[in-house]
């Protein structure tokens, strides 16, 4: 599997776990603490006051392309050669929306370890 496919799958699974409030997945697979999870849910509630059960990321064929104003998923090299930085536009109701998921990826033997940073505009 190519790096972009692995990266897409990780981001997709993270956002899926967020929208479904899968706390066990977020703790065990993404190493989030309960405090960080609650902060994320609060931020998502501010961006989506009517609920965020319809958030997603761009479809895979559009993921690494521009959505008009910015890249749907933008990946960039960090100073550490084993780390990548990333930004992902969150979609709502199958359309790009305002919030952007910021994260880092650390290379390992299986691909990447996802590290949540923050959600902002």
N, C-alpha and C positions, 0 to 999 in steps of 0.2 A: 504494500500500500504506500502510495506516495505521501510525502509530508503534508501537502495540502489536504488530502483526504483524511489523514489522521487528525489534523488540526480541526477540520470541519466537524468531524465526529465528536471530538472532545467538547467543543463549544456547544454543539447541538445538544449533547447529553446534559451539560451543565444548565443550559437555559430550560430544557425540558424538566429537569429536577427542580429548578426554581419555580416555574409556573405551576407545578403540581405539589409544591411544598414537600418534597421528598427528603425529609430531614436526615434519614438514615443514609441515603445516597450522598447528600451534600457533606455529611460528616465523614463517612467512610471512604468515599471515592474522591472527594474534592478537598478534604481536610479543613472544612469550615468549622469554626466554633459556633455554639448556639448564639452567642452575642453577635457575631458577624452575620449569621443567617437572619437574625431579627432586624439588624440594620439594613440588610439587602431588601427584606420584605417591606420595611418601612419606606425605603427609597422607591421601590417599585409602586407602592401604594400612592406615593406623591405624584409619580409620573402618570399612573393609570388609576385615577380615583374610582372608576367604575369596575375595577378588577383587572388583573393581569393574566387571566387564564388563557388568553389568546396571544400571548407573546411568543415569539419564535425568532429565528434568524433567517436570513435570506435563503431561498432554495439553493441547493448545492451548485447548480449551473450558473447562478448569479453571485455566489458568495464572494468571490475574489474579483469582482468588477465594481465599477462606480454605479451608484443609484441616482445619479444626477448631481448631487452635491458632494458626495464623498464615497469612499470605498465601503462596501458592505462589511467586509472583513479586511483589515489591513494588518499585515504582519511585518515586523522590522527587526533587524539584528540589534541586539544589545551589545554593550562593551564586552561582556563575558561571551566568548564564542559558543558556549553551551546554552545560552539563553536567547529567547526571542520575546519581543514585546508585541502586544496585539491590542487592537480595538475592533469592536464588533457593534455595528448598528443593530439595535433591537427592533424587531418588527412587531406590529400589532395588527391583528385582523388582516394578515397577509400583505402588509405594506410597511415600508420603512417608517420609523417613528423617531422621536427626538433622542431618547436615552442611548448612551454608548457604554458598552461593557468594556472595561479596561482590564487587561490581564497580562501575565507573563507565562511563558512555556519554558520548562527546563528539559533539555534532552536527557533521555535515559535509554537503556538497551531496548525497551519496548516501544519507544517513540517519544512521548512527551508527558511531563507532569504539569498539569494546569494549576496556576496560582492566581486566584482572584485578587484584584487590586481595588477597584471601585466602579460604580456606575455613575456617570455624569453626562453633561450635555456637551 
